[in-house]
Amino acid sequence: MIRQALRRNPWSFLGPAATQCLAAALVTAGLCLMASLDGAPLGREQRQALTDSGIADLGLLFLMSSIYLSMLIVGVTMSSAIRHQARDIALVRAVGATPGRVRRAVAAQAALVAVPATIVGVPLGMLCGRAWVSGFVSHGLVPAEVSFRVHGGALPIALAVTMGTSLLGAMIAAIRPSRVRPAVALADSAAPRLRIGVARTTAGLVLVTGGTVLSVLIADLDAGTADQAGLFVMLAMCTGAGLLGPALLRVAAPAARLLGNTGRLAADTLAVHARGLSGALVPLTLAIAFAAVNLTRTATTTHVTGVAAPAADRWLEFSGTGAYTAFAAIAALNTLITTILARRRDLAVTRLAGGTRGRTLAVVVCEALLVTGTALVVATVVAAVTLLPLLHTALGTWRPWMPGSWLAAGLAGTAVLVFAGTVLPAAITLRRPPIEVAG
């Protein structure tokens, strides 16, 4: 069962493998930074200066942030991969497989993907960690005596993170298809459910409400405490938005009807496939919001104070932001590609029903525009809820500021990411004769 699932759906595990590899790399880089700082032969005054500057705690903060992001993003991508096997799981159940056997098979799939991805990710993280430590030294953030050191527990710790998050996401996704009657599961896989579960909606509302309440509370705290709590606000809001993603996409779908017949078809298609596409909203929203919060805070600080941050501080801020944003963006891209590839047969049936290649691709373009717009709106709300109290505690202002060129680059980058994950794979799929794909 396990071998057949991996051979039948190799593309669906591309996203989990990539995110697990990147998660292992981020965790390894954080561990190696900690080892490099802790093991450096520094004098007492140098060690004290490193502690006072906050650099000594940076490795731990980076590690914890990487674990939090990995729990969210790797779990989402693994859950998406298992969800695309709903029909296969229903068929296996129909021939007598017990729910326990299905869950064990799903867990084994998660483990088989996580292990090689982690083995590749750990050396990648060491290379990144070496480059990061060199950057710290060259920018004068740490003494020259600090050299790169490998953390002895990098592999087992990274494996524990990727394995744990993969198993969690996979087991959650397997709950319903492994428990419902095979006939019901087959019907669900043939015609996706439009109704959103009460538990999912409730959890999403709780997380969004909790993030908003926490944002209000930290507005009255000191700048340091508020800054540390800001990450939890963002994670709660992004997770909540992801759980509410199908509802958000269905709310946005009617906007496509303004584009004529093609838009109306895109709106109907998006309403049906909102659950699959919503899996990309968590990493996509997280990537946009994380970049927006950090870049806007830096730009607003310079705008309000009139003093630009030192080059070393800007490098430190941008390097960390770039790592996290790239991690989330790649996860979003892989999730979008997986979702489109899972719809290859649907696109082929549309062609067989009379739709031209250009018309079918135009529908996908409309869907991409809707997903892009929804992600931008949701990320803007998440960024505002996260950022405004941080600006208030640090600068005494509620008005963020960002150069117009940065904003334009962010909008363009989001559109390129979504189109690369939807329109490009759809265009490649549509090059094949539809009868081959549908058959």
Wavefront OBJ file of the C-alpha trace (Angstrom):
o trace
v 0.000 0.000 0.000
v 2.782 2.395 0.912
v 4.872 1.667 -2.178
v 1.848 2.002 -4.439
v 0.924 5.375 -2.939
v 4.434 6.754 -3.419
v 4.649 5.439 -6.992
v 1.156 6.592 -7.958
v 1.435 10.095 -6.473
v 5.127 11.060 -6.551
v 4.328 14.666 -7.440
v 2.067 15.068 -4.381
v 5.047 14.443 -2.088
v 7.191 17.075 -3.789
v 5.869 19.803 -1.499
v 6.380 17.909 1.775
v 9.864 16.767 0.735
v 10.929 20.304 -0.182
v 9.546 21.870 2.987
v 11.022 19.137 5.184
v 14.406 19.668 3.552
v 14.219 23.429 4.122
v 12.957 22.964 7.677
v 15.915 20.696 8.451
v 18.237 23.291 6.910
v 16.818 26.136 9.022
v 16.973 24.101 12.230
v 20.539 23.002 11.457
v 21.633 26.569 10.705
v 20.222 27.747 14.034
v 21.906 24.927 15.940
v 25.263 25.560 14.265
v 25.012 29.279 15.031
v 24.443 28.429 18.691
v 27.406 26.048 18.696
v 29.635 28.630 16.982
v 28.806 31.363 19.483
v 28.920 29.137 22.564
v 32.158 27.414 21.586
v 34.110 30.507 20.542
v 37.287 31.183 22.632
v 36.188 34.604 23.899
v 37.375 36.543 26.921
v 35.019 37.555 29.710
v 34.577 41.095 28.381
v 33.950 39.871 24.856
v 31.431 37.328 26.106
v 29.657 39.978 28.156
v 29.525 42.365 25.194
v 28.064 39.575 23.066
v 25.414 38.925 25.704
v 24.550 42.611 26.125
v 24.086 43.046 22.374
v 21.574 40.191 22.216
v 23.595 38.332 19.586
v 24.298 35.502 22.032
v 20.582 34.656 22.157
v 20.046 35.019 18.412
v 20.837 31.386 17.609
v 18.234 30.143 20.114
v 15.628 32.609 18.838
v 16.304 31.590 15.241
v 16.058 27.910 16.210
v 12.762 28.328 18.061
v 11.283 30.393 15.234
v 12.375 27.758 12.729
v 10.691 25.016 14.743
v 7.453 27.011 15.013
v 7.423 27.675 11.275
v 8.265 24.050 10.517
v 5.389 22.810 12.663
v 3.022 25.014 10.700
v 4.317 24.747 7.135
v 5.530 21.134 7.011
v 2.304 19.985 8.660
v 0.208 21.876 6.107
v 2.069 20.503 3.072
v 2.040 16.934 4.369
v -1.664 17.212 5.126
v -2.260 18.436 1.581
v -0.336 15.469 0.129
v -2.390 12.934 2.089
v -5.661 14.681 1.244
v -4.990 14.103 -2.472
v -4.987 10.346 -1.781
v -8.593 10.357 -0.557
v -9.862 8.235 -3.452
v -7.028 5.710 -3.126
v -7.649 5.401 0.613
v -11.363 4.878 -0.061
v -10.573 2.086 -2.537
v -8.266 0.399 -0.056
v -10.962 0.619 2.603
v -13.478 -0.852 0.166
v -11.378 -4.009 -0.242
v -11.126 -4.559 3.494
v -8.349 -2.404 4.952
v -9.046 -1.374 8.534
v -8.802 2.258 9.704
v -5.765 1.340 11.781
v -3.968 -0.125 8.789
v -4.682 3.001 6.743
v -3.316 5.227 9.485
v -0.181 3.112 9.802
v 0.356 3.298 6.042
v -0.048 7.083 6.101
v 2.402 7.376 8.997
v 4.922 5.232 7.114
v 4.592 7.455 4.039
v 5.308 10.519 6.151
v 8.387 8.865 7.652
v 9.703 7.645 4.282
v 9.513 11.195 2.900
v 10.906 12.897 6.008
v 14.060 10.809 6.427
v 15.736 11.430 3.028
v 14.554 15.043 2.992
v 16.206 15.617 6.381
v 19.414 13.878 5.305
v 19.641 16.310 2.385
v 18.571 19.322 4.449
v 21.125 18.971 7.255
v 24.237 19.443 5.027
v 22.440 22.309 3.283
v 21.835 23.899 6.679
v 25.509 23.513 7.558
v 26.507 25.356 4.394
v 24.025 28.115 5.157
v 25.178 28.244 8.771
v 28.802 28.593 7.704
v 27.888 31.455 5.369
v 25.796 33.095 8.103
v 28.574 32.912 10.693
v 30.997 34.397 8.144
v 28.524 37.213 7.583
v 28.354 37.913 11.322
v 32.133 38.186 11.473
v 32.528 40.262 8.304
v 29.875 42.760 9.440
v 31.477 43.151 12.851
v 28.532 41.744 14.771
v 30.711 39.160 16.556
v 34.450 39.029 17.324
v 36.822 37.539 14.756
v 37.500 34.648 17.140
v 34.053 33.215 16.358
v 34.364 30.435 13.779
v 31.869 27.990 12.363
v 31.201 24.890 14.453
v 28.909 21.954 13.717
v 26.327 21.156 16.381
v 26.604 17.497 17.368
v 22.836 17.058 17.635
v 21.937 18.663 14.308
v 20.787 15.480 12.563
v 18.674 13.932 15.366
v 17.093 17.264 16.316
v 16.289 18.161 12.701
v 14.899 14.658 12.123
v 12.730 14.938 15.230
v 11.288 18.222 13.955
v 10.585 17.040 10.404
v 9.360 13.614 11.455
v 7.097 15.000 14.179
v 5.530 17.693 12.013
v 5.084 15.318 9.057
v 3.411 12.658 11.169
v 1.127 15.217 12.783
v 0.000 16.678 9.469
v -0.440 13.262 7.870
v -2.407 11.754 10.741
v -4.750 14.737 10.932
v -5.411 14.498 7.187
v -6.057 10.750 7.455
v -8.650 10.942 10.226
v -11.744 11.310 8.071
v -10.856 9.093 5.064
v -9.751 6.287 7.375
v -12.910 6.375 9.519
v -15.818 7.056 7.148
v -17.510 4.304 5.182
v -15.749 3.523 1.879
v -18.831 4.463 -0.193
v -18.986 7.879 1.448
v -15.259 8.400 0.961
v -15.527 7.503 -2.728
v -18.396 9.942 -3.149
v -16.417 12.698 -1.415
v -13.380 12.126 -3.637
v -15.514 12.201 -6.789
v -17.418 15.332 -5.736
v -15.493 17.387 -3.128
v -17.516 18.525 -0.140
v -18.476 22.189 -0.234
v -19.408 22.364 3.423
v -16.669 23.443 5.820
v -16.481 21.463 9.035
v -17.694 23.055 12.243
v -14.513 22.106 14.103
v -12.323 23.672 11.410
v -14.345 26.881 11.336
v -14.403 27.133 15.116
v -10.652 26.592 15.392
v -10.007 29.213 12.712
v -12.198 31.798 14.425
v -10.592 31.066 17.805
v -7.076 31.524 16.413
v -7.925 34.742 14.559
v -9.700 36.132 17.618
v -6.857 35.044 19.896
v -4.257 36.674 17.665
v -6.247 39.908 17.565
v -6.685 39.959 21.341
v -2.981 39.289 21.882
v -2.160 42.114 19.480
v -4.277 44.510 21.549
v -2.662 43.352 24.790
v 0.945 43.754 23.632
v 0.277 47.347 22.526
v 0.605 48.368 26.191
v 3.764 46.359 26.926
v 7.404 47.349 26.598
v 8.995 47.198 23.155
v 11.113 44.098 23.860
v 8.231 41.977 25.161
v 5.914 43.137 22.380
v 8.509 42.262 19.763
v 8.849 38.701 21.100
v 5.066 38.238 21.225
v 4.606 39.554 17.686
v 5.639 36.217 16.141
v 2.893 34.396 18.048
v 0.334 36.929 16.827
v 1.399 36.318 13.238
v 1.414 32.528 13.547
v -2.019 32.480 15.186
v -3.486 34.763 12.526
v -1.908 32.845 9.615
v -3.036 29.469 10.957
v -6.538 30.790 11.580
v -6.687 32.264 8.085
v -5.576 28.924 6.652
v -8.339 27.070 8.488
v -10.855 29.620 7.222
v -9.232 29.559 3.775
v -12.021 27.675 1.938
v -14.583 30.173 3.206
v -12.354 33.131 2.307
v -11.795 31.836 -1.235
v -15.506 31.220 -1.728
v -16.246 34.743 -0.563
v -13.718 36.056 -3.096
v -14.907 33.796 -5.938
v -17.860 35.996 -7.090
v -15.390 38.759 -7.984
v -14.272 36.637 -10.955
v -17.764 36.830 -12.455
v -16.950 40.398 -13.452
v -14.580 38.939 -16.077
v -17.349 37.399 -18.187
v -18.022 33.763 -19.002
v -14.447 32.705 -18.289
v -14.616 34.419 -14.912
v -17.897 32.738 -14.067
v -16.422 29.334 -14.825
v -13.363 30.201 -12.716
v -15.605 31.257 -9.826
v -17.499 27.962 -9.928
v -14.264 25.964 -10.181
v -12.672 27.869 -7.304
v -15.702 27.237 -5.106
v -15.355 23.486 -5.691
v -11.575 23.348 -5.208
v -11.352 25.953 -2.434
v -10.336 23.343 0.132
v -7.291 22.244 -1.878
v -6.171 25.759 -2.794
v -6.626 26.949 0.784
v -3.647 24.790 1.750
v -1.444 27.335 0.002
v -2.936 30.260 1.910
v -1.039 29.499 5.141
v 2.510 29.589 3.704
v 1.596 32.269 1.142
v 0.076 34.544 3.763
v 2.958 33.850 6.110
v 5.558 34.726 3.456
v 3.856 38.017 2.538
v 3.051 39.011 6.103
v 6.486 38.154 7.506
v 8.273 40.157 4.821
v 5.814 43.051 5.159
v 6.149 43.269 8.949
v 9.937 43.273 9.023
v 10.522 45.514 6.025
v 7.821 47.999 7.002
v 9.104 48.201 10.569
v 12.613 48.968 9.314
v 11.367 51.551 6.819
v 9.025 53.184 9.348
v 11.788 53.435 11.937
v 14.033 55.221 9.453
v 11.150 57.442 8.309
v 10.126 58.474 11.841
v 13.564 58.905 13.392
v 15.341 60.183 10.303
v 18.267 57.896 11.115
v 19.038 54.853 9.005
v 19.918 51.674 10.829
v 23.582 50.594 10.672
v 24.500 48.436 7.700
v 25.233 45.459 9.965
v 21.785 45.648 11.570
v 20.114 45.914 8.177
v 22.036 42.861 6.959
v 20.994 40.899 10.037
v 17.345 41.890 9.658
v 17.168 41.208 5.936
v 19.039 37.895 6.074
v 16.686 36.467 8.683
v 13.630 37.828 6.890
v 14.850 36.410 3.592
v 15.360 32.938 5.055
v 11.897 32.714 6.598
v 10.156 34.307 3.623
v 11.869 31.982 1.149
v 10.911 28.972 3.279
v 7.227 29.943 3.309
v 7.220 31.011 -0.350
v 8.665 27.697 -1.553
v 6.101 25.835 0.540
v 3.296 27.892 -1.041
v 4.678 27.270 -4.525
v 4.897 23.515 -3.991
v 1.376 23.367 -2.536
v -0.052 25.249 -5.515
v 1.768 22.990 -7.980
v 0.520 19.901 -6.154
v -3.060 21.163 -6.261
v -2.942 21.923 -9.983
v -1.353 18.577 -10.845
v -4.069 16.828 -8.851
v -6.590 18.455 -11.198
v -5.008 17.184 -14.402
v -7.954 14.933 -15.153
v -10.450 17.747 -14.530
v -8.605 20.004 -16.967
v -8.538 17.207 -19.538
v -12.289 16.615 -19.152
v -12.857 20.340 -19.723
v -10.915 20.049 -22.972
v -12.916 16.991 -24.037
v -16.162 18.857 -23.288
v -15.253 21.467 -25.892
v -13.010 23.900 -24.094
v -10.006 25.061 -26.068
v -6.532 25.021 -24.574
v -6.535 28.809 -24.392
v -9.970 28.977 -22.762
v -9.072 26.348 -20.185
v -5.837 28.125 -19.374
v -7.713 31.436 -19.078
v -9.878 29.886 -16.362
v -6.742 28.923 -14.437
v -5.419 32.482 -14.865
v -8.629 33.854 -13.334
v -8.266 31.429 -10.438
v -4.668 32.585 -9.936
v -5.814 36.213 -9.820
v -8.387 35.360 -7.162
v -5.891 33.420 -5.059
v -3.374 36.272 -5.382
v -5.914 38.884 -4.357
v -7.193 36.825 -1.442
v -3.665 36.148 -0.175
v -2.730 39.834 -0.418
v -5.840 40.958 1.459
v -5.445 38.340 4.197
v -1.691 38.991 4.525
v -2.306 42.734 4.766
v -4.720 42.191 7.644
v -2.302 39.805 9.378
v 0.608 42.204 8.908
v -1.407 45.159 10.207
v -2.604 43.307 13.313
v 0.977 42.179 14.005
v 2.832 45.367 13.102
v 0.759 48.241 14.488
v 1.264 47.444 18.204
v 4.998 46.929 17.577
v 5.263 50.382 16.001
v 3.283 51.885 18.861
v 5.469 50.385 21.576
v 8.769 51.143 19.819
v 8.104 54.460 18.048
v 4.887 55.813 19.517
v 3.124 55.843 16.140
v 0.292 53.865 14.588
v 1.134 54.867 11.000
v 3.352 52.426 9.037
v 5.397 53.675 6.098
v 6.914 51.799 3.173
v 8.526 53.033 -0.072
v 6.269 52.632 -3.086
v 8.919 50.638 -4.933
v 9.018 48.052 -2.138
v 5.229 47.743 -2.237
v 5.213 47.297 -6.018
v 7.946 44.659 -5.778
v 5.944 42.768 -3.155
v 2.782 42.777 -5.267
v 4.695 41.646 -8.345
v 6.539 38.933 -6.430
v 3.287 37.534 -5.033
v 1.674 37.467 -8.480
v 4.717 35.756 -10.012
v 4.744 33.146 -7.226
v 1.064 32.272 -7.613
v 1.194 32.218 -11.409
v 4.301 30.009 -11.327
v 2.469 27.568 -9.070
v -0.802 27.481 -11.027
v -0.655 28.794 -14.600
v 2.737 27.336 -15.517
v 2.035 23.715 -14.453
v -1.449 23.968 -15.971
v 0.037 25.132 -19.286
v 2.475 22.205 -19.270
v -0.314 19.749 -18.426
v -2.546 21.084 -21.201
v 0.121 20.306 -23.805
v -0.691 16.596 -23.514
v -3.644 15.189 -25.484
v -6.658 15.323 -23.144
v -7.757 11.781 -23.964
v -4.462 10.433 -22.566
v -4.835 12.339 -19.300
v -8.534 11.623 -18.827
v -8.077 7.953 -19.608
l 1 2 3 4 5 6 7 8 9 10 11 12 13 14 15 16 17 18 19 20 21 22 23 24 25 26 27 28 29 30 31 32 33 34 35 36 37 38 39 40 41 42 43 44 45 46 47 48 49 50 51 52 53 54 55 56 57 58 59 60 61 62 63 64 65 66 67 68 69 70 71 72 73 74 75 76 77 78 79 80 81 82 83 84 85 86 87 88 89 90 91 92 93 94 95 96 97 98 99 100 101 102 103 104 105 106 107 108 109 110 111 112 113 114 115 116 117 118 119 120 121 122 123 124 125 126 127 128 129 130 131 132 133 134 135 136 137 138 139 140 141 142 143 144 145 146 147 148 149 150 151 152 153 154 155 156 157 158 159 160 161 162 163 164 165 166 167 168 169 170 171 172 173 174 175 176 177 178 179 180 181 182 183 184 185 186 187 188 189 190 191 192 193 194 195 196 197 198 199 200 201 202 203 204 205 206 207 208 209 210 211 212 213 214 215 216 217 218 219 220 221 222 223 224 225 226 227 228 229 230 231 232 233 234 235 236 237 238 239 240 241 242 243 244 245 246 247 248 249 250 251 252 253 254 255 256 257 258 259 260 261 262 263 264 265 266 267 268 269 270 271 272 273 274 275 276 277 278 279 280 281 282 283 284 285 286 287 288 289 290 291 292 293 294 295 296 297 298 299 300 301 302 303 304 305 306 307 308 309 310 311 312 313 314 315 316 317 318 319 320 321 322 323 324 325 326 327 328 329 330 331 332 333 334 335 336 337 338 339 340 341 342 343 344 345 346 347 348 349 350 351 352 353 354 355 356 357 358 359 360 361 362 363 364 365 366 367 368 369 370 371 372 373 374 375 376 377 378 379 380 381 382 383 384 385 386 387 388 389 390 391 392 393 394 395 396 397 398 399 400 401 402 403 404 405 406 407 408 409 410 411 412 413 414 415 416 417 418 419 420 421 422 423 424 425 426 427 428 429 430 431 432 433 434 435 436 437 438 439
